Structure formats: C-alpha cells, structure tokens
Amino acid sequence: MITTIFPTVEILPLPDAQPELEYFDGSTNGAWLDQIRSLSNDRNEEFVFVGGSKEDLAILGERFETEVLIDRFGKDENISATKIREALKMINPKILPQIIKFDYQ
C-alpha cells in the first residue's frame, strides 16, 4: 500500500538483532538500533521514521528523527490499522483509487 501511494519511497527491511527470540522483551533494542544506524551510515543517509503514535516510535526516537502523521491515540482518534485494512479488503480494487485520494505535500 505504501509504494502505491508513495512510488518513490524506498522501503528497507529492518534487521532483527536476535531472530531466535520468540518474544520481544526489549533486551535487544540497543543492538537493533546499532544495526539500523549502520544501515543508515552505509547508505550515507539520515533515516526518518513515520508512525501512528509517539508510543509506536519511542524506541526509534531514541536515536533517529521520527514523525507522527496522525496520532492514532489522540484525544478524538482511535484508529486501528487492522480495522482499516479489513475495510479495504471489502472494496472492489477497480474503484479503490477513486475512493482513496491522498494529497501529500
């Protein structure tokens, strides 16, 4: 969905510091952020991470610039990406481009 709306955006896979862990416990945050910084340095680019709340971006925000486009936990918001994806599945793909118009400046 992202590349359809933003065709020039490059999406990179984020490294997993310890893929053998079954449950995320936060113990690998530093190693994970180091790997992302290394990827940023290798590309000679500064990464900006975009998300739906400060909470979603908290760990990344420790070392990188972050941006909340829509605060899904804001005072009048309770946006669930899962609910949005489920609703989009019911829309005929032929008319989806007419329904979703995004004016990003």
TACOR-V55493 format. One line per field, one symbol per residue. ss: DSSP state (2 for helix, 1 for strand, 0 for the rest). phi: phi as a letter, one per 30 degrees, with the letter a starting at -180 (. if undefined). psi: psi as a letter, one per 20 degrees, with the letter a starting at -180 (. if undefined). A space follows every 10 residues. Layout:
# TACOR-V55493
ss: ???
phi: ???
psi: ???
This chain:
# TACOR-V55493
ss: 0222200000 0000000000 0000000022 2222222222 2220000111 1002222002 2200111100 0000000000 2222222220 0022222220 00000
phi: .ddddbdcdc ccdcdcdbdd ddbdbidced dddddddddd dedhbcdbcc acadddcedd ddbbdbbcdb ddcdeccacc dddddddddd ddedcedddc cbccc
psi: hghghmiipp pqppqohnii phppjiijgg gghghggggg ghilqpqppp ajqhghjggh ihirpqpogp oijrhjqmpo hghggghhhi pphhighhgo ppnp.
